[in-house]
Amino acid sequence: MCLAIPGKVTRIWESDGKAMAEVDFGGVAKEACLDLVPGLQVGEYTIVHLGFALRRMDEADALLTIQLFEQMGDLEAELGSELRIYP
């Protein structure tokens, strides 16, 4: 993934002493390390880049950013045809 795309945290676990999360990007699930955003919870949004959650986002900002990426045509190129935009 090259873009820092917002996604919704759907699951959190620990692996080798590191907090990890499954992050949903409109139906495309990716793993991300949570070391840079301690305390991130399931249901919250984050920006992920190169496999790392970079910061917490509120839902309204995350959804607006996703919509803007979609309008630019960048999301499908990054995430593939299985992309499903959030309602």
N, CA, C and O atoms as a MOPAC input file, in Angstrom:
PM7 MOZYME 1SCF
protein

 N      0.83300 1    -1.17900 1     0.00000 1
 C      0.00000 1     0.00000 1     0.00000 1
 C      0.87700 1     1.24200 1     0.00000 1
 O      1.74500 1     1.37300 1     0.86400 1
 N      0.68200 1     2.13900 1    -0.92600 1
 C      1.49500 1     3.34400 1    -0.99300 1
 C      0.80500 1     4.54800 1    -0.37800 1
 O      1.47000 1     5.42400 1     0.17600 1
 N     -0.50700 1     4.60700 1    -0.46600 1
 C     -1.23500 1     5.71800 1     0.12800 1
 C     -1.45400 1     5.47300 1     1.60700 1
 O     -1.58900 1     4.32300 1     2.02600 1
 N     -1.49200 1     6.51900 1     2.40000 1
 C     -1.85600 1     6.40200 1     3.81200 1
 C     -3.38100 1     6.47700 1     3.88000 1
 O     -3.95200 1     7.55700 1     4.02900 1
 N     -4.02700 1     5.32600 1     3.76900 1
 C     -5.47700 1     5.22600 1     3.64800 1
 C     -6.10400 1     4.97400 1     5.01100 1
 O     -5.60300 1     4.14100 1     5.76600 1
 N     -7.18400 1     5.66800 1     5.34500 1
 C     -7.88400 1     5.37600 1     6.59700 1
 C     -8.62700 1     4.04500 1     6.51600 1
 O     -9.16100 1     3.67900 1     5.46900 1
 N     -8.65000 1     3.33600 1     7.62700 1
 C     -9.39300 1     2.09300 1     7.72000 1
 C     -9.93400 1     1.92200 1     9.13000 1
 O     -9.51800 1     2.61500 1    10.05900 1
 N    -10.86600 1     0.99000 1     9.27700 1
 C    -11.52100 1     0.74700 1    10.55500 1
 C    -10.91900 1    -0.49800 1    11.20600 1
 O    -10.83400 1    -1.55600 1    10.58200 1
 N    -10.50700 1    -0.36300 1    12.46000 1
 C     -9.93700 1    -1.48000 1    13.20500 1
 C    -11.04700 1    -2.46900 1    13.54000 1
 O    -12.05600 1    -2.10600 1    14.14500 1
 N    -10.84800 1    -3.73800 1    13.13500 1
 C    -11.87100 1    -4.74700 1    13.36600 1
 C    -11.44100 1    -5.80600 1    14.37800 1
 O    -12.28300 1    -6.51300 1    14.93200 1
 N    -10.13600 1    -5.91900 1    14.62100 1
 C     -9.63700 1    -6.92500 1    15.55500 1
 C     -8.25700 1    -6.49800 1    16.02700 1
 O     -7.48800 1    -5.92100 1    15.25700 1
 N     -7.93300 1    -6.77700 1    17.29400 1
 C     -6.61600 1    -6.46300 1    17.86300 1
 C     -6.09900 1    -7.69400 1    18.58100 1
 O     -6.85700 1    -8.39900 1    19.24700 1
 N     -4.79900 1    -7.95200 1    18.44400 1
 C     -4.14800 1    -9.06100 1    19.14400 1
 C     -2.68400 1    -8.70300 1    19.37800 1
 O     -2.20200 1    -7.67300 1    18.90600 1
 N     -1.99200 1    -9.55500 1    20.10200 1
 C     -0.57300 1    -9.35200 1    20.34600 1
 C      0.21400 1   -10.43800 1    19.63100 1
 O     -0.16900 1   -11.60800 1    19.64600 1
 N      1.31300 1   -10.04400 1    19.00800 1
 C      2.18400 1   -10.98100 1    18.31200 1
 C      3.63000 1   -10.61000 1    18.60500 1
 O      4.07400 1    -9.51100 1    18.27100 1
 N      4.35600 1   -11.51400 1    19.22200 1
 C      5.76100 1   -11.26300 1    19.57400 1
 C      5.93600 1    -9.97000 1    20.35800 1
 O      6.89400 1    -9.22900 1    20.13700 1
 N      5.01100 1    -9.70100 1    21.27400 1
 C      5.09700 1    -8.52200 1    22.12700 1
 C      4.65400 1    -7.23000 1    21.47000 1
 O      4.79800 1    -6.16200 1    22.06500 1
 N      4.12600 1    -7.29600 1    20.27200 1
 C      3.66400 1    -6.09800 1    19.56400 1
 C      2.15500 1    -6.15400 1    19.37600 1
 O      1.59700 1    -7.20500 1    19.05800 1
 N      1.50600 1    -5.02400 1    19.57300 1
 C      0.07100 1    -4.92100 1    19.31900 1
 C     -0.14400 1    -4.87200 1    17.81000 1
 O      0.47400 1    -4.07400 1    17.10500 1
 N     -1.03100 1    -5.73800 1    17.32800 1
 C     -1.35000 1    -5.81500 1    15.91100 1
 C     -2.84800 1    -5.65400 1    15.74100 1
 O     -3.62400 1    -5.90100 1    16.66400 1
 N     -3.24300 1    -5.23600 1    14.55200 1
 C     -4.66900 1    -5.06700 1    14.27300 1
 C     -4.98300 1    -5.52300 1    12.86300 1
 O     -4.14800 1    -5.47800 1    11.95900 1
 N     -6.22000 1    -5.96300 1    12.71400 1
 C     -6.78200 1    -6.15400 1    11.38500 1
 C     -7.56300 1    -4.87900 1    11.10100 1
 O     -8.40900 1    -4.46500 1    11.89300 1
 N     -7.26900 1    -4.26400 1     9.96500 1
 C     -7.90000 1    -3.00200 1     9.59900 1
 C     -8.65400 1    -3.21400 1     8.29700 1
 O     -8.10100 1    -3.72300 1     7.32200 1
 N     -9.92800 1    -2.81600 1     8.29200 1
 C    -10.80300 1    -2.99600 1     7.14600 1
 C    -10.81400 1    -1.73100 1     6.29900 1
 O    -11.12800 1    -0.64200 1     6.77800 1
 N    -10.46800 1    -1.90200 1     5.04300 1
 C    -10.48400 1    -0.80600 1     4.07000 1
 C    -11.58800 1    -1.08700 1     3.06100 1
 O    -11.31400 1    -1.45600 1     1.91900 1
 N    -12.82400 1    -0.91300 1     3.48200 1
 C    -13.94800 1    -1.11500 1     2.57500 1
 C    -14.07200 1    -2.53300 1     2.08000 1
 O    -14.39100 1    -2.74900 1     0.91100 1
 N    -13.82700 1    -3.50900 1     2.93800 1
 C    -13.93900 1    -4.91100 1     2.56300 1
 C    -12.61100 1    -5.58500 1     2.31200 1
 O    -12.56500 1    -6.80600 1     2.16500 1
 N    -11.53300 1    -4.83000 1     2.25800 1
 C    -10.19400 1    -5.37100 1     2.10300 1
 C     -9.51100 1    -5.29000 1     3.46600 1
 O     -9.29000 1    -4.19500 1     3.98400 1
 N     -9.17800 1    -6.43900 1     4.04700 1
 C     -8.56900 1    -6.47100 1     5.37800 1
 C     -7.05000 1    -6.57200 1     5.25600 1
 O     -6.52700 1    -7.36700 1     4.47600 1
 N     -6.35700 1    -5.75300 1     6.04000 1
 C     -4.89300 1    -5.75800 1     6.08700 1
 C     -4.46400 1    -5.75800 1     7.54400 1
 O     -5.18400 1    -5.25900 1     8.40800 1
 N     -3.29300 1    -6.31700 1     7.81600 1
 C     -2.72900 1    -6.26900 1     9.15700 1
 C     -1.88900 1    -5.01000 1     9.31100 1
 O     -1.24800 1    -4.55300 1     8.36400 1
 N     -1.90300 1    -4.45400 1    10.52500 1
 C     -1.11100 1    -3.26600 1    10.80900 1
 C     -0.56500 1    -3.35100 1    12.23100 1
 O     -1.23900 1    -3.83300 1    13.14200 1
 N      0.64600 1    -2.88100 1    12.40200 1
 C      1.26500 1    -2.78800 1    13.72000 1
 C      0.74700 1    -1.52100 1    14.41000 1
 O      0.65700 1    -0.46200 1    13.78800 1
 N      0.41000 1    -1.63800 1    15.69800 1
 C     -0.15300 1    -0.50800 1    16.44600 1
 C      0.86600 1     0.19100 1    17.35100 1
 O      0.47700 1     1.00800 1    18.18500 1
 N      2.14200 1    -0.10500 1    17.20800 1
 C      3.15700 1     0.47200 1    18.09200 1
 C      3.15000 1     2.00100 1    18.11100 1
 O      3.45900 1     2.60500 1    19.13800 1
 N      2.80800 1     2.62100 1    17.00500 1
 C      2.83900 1     4.09000 1    16.92400 1
 C      1.55800 1     4.75200 1    17.41400 1
 O      1.51000 1     5.97200 1    17.57100 1
 N      0.51400 1     3.95400 1    17.65700 1
 C     -0.78000 1     4.48600 1    18.10700 1
 C     -1.27200 1     3.63500 1    19.28400 1
 O     -2.24600 1     2.89400 1    19.14800 1
 N     -0.60800 1     3.73800 1    20.42500 1
 C     -1.03900 1     2.92900 1    21.56600 1
 C     -2.45900 1     3.29100 1    21.99300 1
 O     -2.87100 1     4.45000 1    21.93800 1
 N     -3.19000 1     2.26900 1    22.41600 1
 C     -4.54800 1     2.50400 1    22.90800 1
 C     -5.62200 1     2.51100 1    21.84300 1
 O     -6.79700 1     2.69900 1    22.16100 1
 N     -5.25600 1     2.31300 1    20.59000 1
 C     -6.26100 1     2.25000 1    19.53000 1
 C     -7.19300 1     1.07900 1    19.80300 1
 O     -6.73600 1     0.00500 1    20.19400 1
 N     -8.48300 1     1.27000 1    19.60500 1
 C     -9.49200 1     0.27300 1    19.95000 1
 C    -10.24800 1    -0.21200 1    18.72000 1
 O    -10.30800 1     0.47500 1    17.70000 1
 N    -10.82100 1    -1.40400 1    18.83300 1
 C    -11.69200 1    -1.93400 1    17.78700 1
 C    -12.82500 1    -0.93200 1    17.55600 1
 O    -13.41100 1    -0.41500 1    18.50700 1
 N    -13.12100 1    -0.66800 1    16.29700 1
 C    -14.17500 1     0.28400 1    15.93700 1
 C    -13.65600 1     1.66800 1    15.61400 1
 O    -14.37500 1     2.47600 1    15.02600 1
 N    -12.40700 1     1.96000 1    15.99000 1
 C    -11.82400 1     3.26300 1    15.67900 1
 C    -11.17000 1     3.21600 1    14.30400 1
 O    -10.89300 1     2.14500 1    13.76200 1
 N    -10.93300 1     4.39100 1    13.75800 1
 C    -10.29500 1     4.52200 1    12.44900 1
 C     -8.85600 1     4.96200 1    12.63300 1
 O     -8.51700 1     5.68100 1    13.57300 1
 N     -8.02100 1     4.51300 1    11.71500 1
 C     -6.61100 1     4.87500 1    11.72700 1
 C     -6.12700 1     5.03300 1    10.29800 1
 O     -6.73000 1     4.51100 1     9.36000 1
 N     -5.03700 1     5.75600 1    10.14700 1
 C     -4.36100 1     5.81800 1     8.85600 1
 C     -3.24900 1     4.78500 1     8.90600 1
 O     -2.47900 1     4.74100 1     9.86600 1
 N     -3.16300 1     3.95600 1     7.87900 1
 C     -2.13900 1     2.92400 1     7.80100 1
 C     -1.24400 1     3.20200 1     6.60700 1
 O     -1.71400 1     3.50100 1     5.51000 1
 N      0.05700 1     3.09700 1     6.84400 1
 C      1.03100 1     3.24900 1     5.76800 1
 C      2.15800 1     2.26100 1     6.00700 1
 O      2.72700 1     2.21700 1     7.09800 1
 N      2.48100 1     1.47400 1     5.00200 1
 C      3.55600 1     0.49100 1     5.07100 1
 C      3.40300 1    -0.46900 1     6.24000 1
 O      4.39100 1    -0.88800 1     6.84300 1
 N      2.15200 1    -0.81700 1     6.56000 1
 C      1.89800 1    -1.78800 1     7.60500 1
 C      1.88000 1    -1.25100 1     9.01800 1
 O      1.79600 1    -2.02600 1     9.97000 1
 N      1.95600 1     0.05900 1     9.17700 1
 C      1.91900 1     0.68100 1    10.50200 1
 C      0.74900 1     1.64200 1    10.60300 1
 O      0.53400 1     2.46900 1     9.71700 1
 N     -0.01000 1     1.53000 1    11.69300 1
 C     -1.02600 1     2.53900 1    11.99600 1
 C     -0.26900 1     3.79500 1    12.40900 1
 O      0.60300 1     3.73800 1    13.27600 1
 N     -0.59700 1     4.92100 1    11.79600 1
 C      0.14200 1     6.15600 1    12.05100 1
 C     -0.54100 1     7.09200 1    13.02700 1
 O      0.12100 1     7.77600 1    13.80800 1
 N     -1.87600 1     7.12600 1    12.98400 1
 C     -2.60000 1     7.99800 1    13.91600 1
 C     -4.06500 1     7.60400 1    13.95400 1
 O     -4.57600 1     6.96700 1    13.03300 1
 N     -4.72000 1     7.98600 1    15.01200 1
 C     -6.15500 1     7.75600 1    15.19000 1
 C     -6.88900 1     8.85500 1    14.40500 1
 O     -6.45200 1    10.00500 1    14.37000 1
 N     -7.99800 1     8.48100 1    13.78400 1
 C     -8.84700 1     9.44500 1    13.07100 1
 C    -10.26600 1     9.33700 1    13.58300 1
 O    -10.72600 1     8.25500 1    13.94700 1
 N    -10.95900 1    10.46500 1    13.61000 1
 C    -12.38200 1    10.34800 1    13.94300 1
 C    -13.11200 1     9.86300 1    12.69400 1
 O    -12.63600 1    10.02900 1    11.57100 1
 N    -14.27100 1     9.26500 1    12.91500 1
 C    -15.00100 1     8.60700 1    11.83600 1
 C    -15.35100 1     9.56700 1    10.69800 1
 O    -15.20900 1     9.21000 1     9.52900 1
 N    -15.79800 1    10.75900 1    11.01800 1
 C    -16.20200 1    11.70700 1     9.97300 1
 C    -15.02400 1    12.05500 1     9.06200 1
 O    -15.17500 1    12.07200 1     7.84000 1
 N    -13.86200 1    12.33000 1     9.63600 1
 C    -12.68000 1    12.64400 1     8.82900 1
 C    -12.23000 1    11.44700 1     8.00500 1
 O    -11.83500 1    11.59200 1     6.84800 1
 N    -12.29300 1    10.25800 1     8.60900 1
 C    -11.89200 1     9.04800 1     7.88800 1
 C    -12.78500 1     8.82000 1     6.67700 1
 O    -12.29200 1     8.55300 1     5.58100 1
 N    -14.09400 1     8.92300 1     6.86800 1
 C    -15.02000 1     8.67900 1     5.76500 1
 C    -14.89700 1     9.72800 1     4.67300 1
 O    -15.01600 1     9.40900 1     3.49000 1
 N    -14.65900 1    10.98000 1     5.05900 1
 C    -14.44600 1    12.04100 1     4.06100 1
 C    -13.17100 1    11.77400 1     3.25500 1
 O    -13.16200 1    11.93600 1     2.03400 1
 N    -12.11400 1    11.37300 1     3.92400 1
 C    -10.85800 1    11.07000 1     3.23800 1
 C    -11.03100 1     9.91300 1     2.26700 1
 O    -10.54000 1     9.96500 1     1.14000 1
 N    -11.73000 1     8.86700 1     2.70100 1
 C    -11.99500 1     7.72300 1     1.82500 1
 C    -12.78500 1     8.16400 1     0.59800 1
 O    -12.49600 1     7.73800 1    -0.52000 1
 N    -13.77800 1     9.01400 1     0.81200 1
 C    -14.59200 1     9.51800 1    -0.29800 1
 C    -13.73400 1    10.32300 1    -1.28100 1
 O    -13.90100 1    10.19600 1    -2.49400 1
 N    -12.83000 1    11.13700 1    -0.77200 1
 C    -11.96400 1    11.92700 1    -1.64700 1
 C    -11.01900 1    11.04000 1    -2.45000 1
 O    -10.82000 1    11.26500 1    -3.64400 1
 N    -10.42900 1    10.02300 1    -1.79500 1
 C     -9.58000 1     9.08000 1    -2.52700 1
 C    -10.37500 1     8.36800 1    -3.61300 1
 O     -9.87300 1     8.15000 1    -4.71500 1
 N    -11.62300 1     8.00300 1    -3.29900 1
 C    -12.46500 1     7.32800 1    -4.28400 1
 C    -12.72300 1     8.24200 1    -5.48900 1
 O    -12.65700 1     7.79900 1    -6.63500 1
 N    -13.01700 1     9.51500 1    -5.22300 1
 C    -13.27600 1    10.46300 1    -6.30600 1
 C    -12.04900 1    10.64600 1    -7.19900 1
 O    -12.17800 1    10.86600 1    -8.40300 1
 N    -10.85800 1    10.55500 1    -6.60100 1
 C     -9.62200 1    10.68600 1    -7.37300 1
 C     -9.29100 1     9.39700 1    -8.12600 1
 O     -8.41000 1     9.38600 1    -8.98700 1
 N    -10.00300 1     8.30400 1    -7.80000 1
 C     -9.76000 1     7.03700 1    -8.47400 1
 C     -8.57200 1     6.27600 1    -7.92100 1
 O     -8.10100 1     5.33600 1    -8.56200 1
 N     -8.07200 1     6.65100 1    -6.74900 1
 C     -6.87800 1     6.02300 1    -6.19400 1
 C     -7.15500 1     4.77500 1    -5.37300 1
 O     -6.27300 1     3.92600 1    -5.24500 1
 N     -8.35200 1     4.63300 1    -4.81200 1
 C     -8.60200 1     3.50900 1    -3.91900 1
 C     -8.60000 1     2.17100 1    -4.63600 1
 O     -7.98300 1     1.22200 1    -4.15400 1
 N     -9.26400 1     2.07300 1    -5.75800 1
 C     -9.30500 1     0.79300 1    -6.44800 1
 C     -7.91900 1     0.38000 1    -6.91500 1
 O     -7.58500 1    -0.80400 1    -6.88200 1
 N     -7.11300 1     1.33300 1    -7.34600 1
 C     -5.75300 1     1.01300 1    -7.75800 1
 C     -4.93200 1     0.47100 1    -6.59000 1
 O     -4.09700 1    -0.41200 1    -6.78500 1
 N     -5.15200 1     0.98100 1    -5.39100 1
 C     -4.40800 1     0.54800 1    -4.20900 1
 C     -4.94300 1    -0.74200 1    -3.61300 1
 O     -4.16500 1    -1.59600 1    -3.18900 1
 N     -6.26200 1    -0.89500 1    -3.57400 1
 C     -6.86500 1    -2.00000 1    -2.83600 1
 C     -7.47000 1    -3.07900 1    -3.71000 1
 O     -7.81100 1    -4.15100 1    -3.20700 1
 N     -7.61200 1    -2.83400 1    -4.98700 1
 C     -8.12900 1    -3.85400 1    -5.87700 1
 C     -9.62500 1    -3.78000 1    -6.08900 1
 O    -10.30300 1    -2.91300 1    -5.53800 1
 N    -10.13000 1    -4.69100 1    -6.88900 1
 C    -11.52900 1    -4.66300 1    -7.30300 1
 C    -12.49200 1    -5.09300 1    -6.20100 1
 O    -13.69500 1    -4.86100 1    -6.32600 1
 N    -12.00000 1    -5.71700 1    -5.11600 1
 C    -12.89900 1    -6.16000 1    -4.05000 1
 C    -13.30100 1    -5.01800 1    -3.10500 1
 O    -14.01900 1    -5.23800 1    -2.13000 1
 N    -12.84000 1    -3.81800 1    -3.39700 1
 C    -13.12000 1    -2.64300 1    -2.57000 1
 C    -14.60600 1    -2.38900 1    -2.45700 1
 O    -15.33300 1    -2.44500 1    -3.44900 1
 N    -15.05800 1    -2.11000 1    -1.24400 1
 C    -16.46000 1    -1.76900 1    -0.96500 1
 C    -16.43100 1    -0.50800 1    -0.10500 1
 O    -16.02300 1    -0.56700 1     1.05500 1
 N    -16.84700 1     0.60900 1    -0.64000 1
 C    -16.78600 1     1.87900 1     0.07900 1
 C    -17.78200 1     1.87500 1     1.23600 1
 O    -18.90000 1     1.37500 1     1.11100 1
 N    -17.35700 1     2.43800 1     2.35700 1
 C    -18.21700 1     2.51300 1     3.53800 1
 C    -19.46500 1     3.32300 1     3.23900 1
 O    -19.43500 1     4.24200 1     2.42000 1
 N    -20.56900 1     2.98200 1     3.90600 1
 C    -21.80500 1     3.74500 1     3.68200 1
 C    -21.68800 1     5.16100 1     4.21200 1
 O    -22.63500 1     5.94100 1     4.10700 1

